[in-house]
Amino acid sequence: MKIINIKNVPKQHLGLSLFIGRVIRQSPVTDNEGSDLSIDYVHFHKGARNKFHKHSNDQVLIVIKGEGIVAAHDEEFEVKKRRYYLDSGR
């Protein structure tokens, strides 16, 4: 078992190839650790957003603060804190 405190995970400022605005990521579990699982804590500052992209794997979004819009396939969904979202990545 691995116990991780998010406060001890380094913050990465993400570049503009995938994001518009200020976005910070912390990755407590990555696929570099030999796992099929990766976990990212992503903080979007006000007005920041993703450019449209696809994932080859499933993705779970857990909104812990604020609200926004998630686009999946040909649909858009409003997201709010304390809700969970699952996208099959296909």
C-alpha positions in Angstrom: 0.0 0.0 0.0 1.2 3.5 -0.8 -0.1 6.4 1.2 0.3 9.8 -0.5 -0.3 13.3 0.9 -1.1 15.6 -2.1 0.7 18.4 -0.3 3.9 16.5 -0.8 3.5 16.0 -4.6 5.4 18.4 -6.8 3.3 20.9 -8.8 3.8 21.2 -12.6 2.8 24.2 -14.6 1.4 22.8 -17.8 2.2 24.3 -21.2 0.0 25.7 -23.8 0.0 22.7 -26.2 -3.1 21.3 -24.4 -4.3 24.1 -22.2 -5.3 27.7 -22.5 -4.7 29.8 -19.3 -3.0 28.8 -16.1 -3.2 25.1 -15.2 -1.3 23.2 -12.5 -1.0 19.4 -12.2 0.1 17.2 -9.4 0.6 13.5 -10.3 0.8 11.3 -7.2 0.5 8.1 -9.3 1.9 7.8 -12.8 2.2 5.0 -15.4 6.0 5.4 -15.0 5.6 3.5 -11.7 4.6 0.3 -13.6 0.9 0.8 -13.0 -1.9 0.8 -15.4 -3.4 3.6 -13.3 -2.5 7.3 -13.4 -3.9 9.9 -11.1 -3.7 13.6 -11.7 -4.9 16.4 -9.5 -5.5 19.3 -12.0 -6.2 22.9 -10.9 -7.7 25.2 -13.6 -7.3 28.8 -12.6 -10.2 31.1 -13.5 -10.7 31.2 -17.3 -8.3 28.3 -18.0 -9.5 25.4 -20.2 -8.4 22.4 -22.2 -8.1 22.3 -25.9 -10.2 19.4 -27.3 -8.4 16.1 -27.1 -9.1 12.4 -26.6 -7.8 9.8 -24.1 -7.0 6.2 -25.0 -7.9 5.1 -21.5 -10.9 5.6 -19.2 -11.0 8.8 -17.3 -12.7 9.7 -14.0 -13.2 13.4 -13.2 -13.9 14.4 -9.6 -14.7 18.1 -9.2 -13.8 19.3 -5.8 -14.2 23.0 -6.2 -15.9 25.4 -8.7 -17.7 24.5 -11.9 -17.2 24.2 -15.6 -18.0 22.4 -18.8 -16.8 19.0 -19.9 -17.1 17.9 -23.6 -17.3 14.2 -24.3 -17.9 12.8 -27.8 -20.6 15.2 -29.2 -22.0 16.3 -25.9 -21.3 19.0 -23.3 -21.9 18.6 -19.6 -21.9 21.2 -16.8 -19.7 20.0 -14.0 -20.0 21.1 -10.4 -18.2 20.2 -7.1 -19.1 17.0 -5.3 -20.0 15.2 -8.5 -18.2 12.5 -10.4 -17.9 11.9 -14.1 -16.7 8.9 -16.1 -15.7 8.9 -19.7 -14.8 5.7 -21.4 -12.1 7.4 -23.5 -13.5 5.9 -26.7 
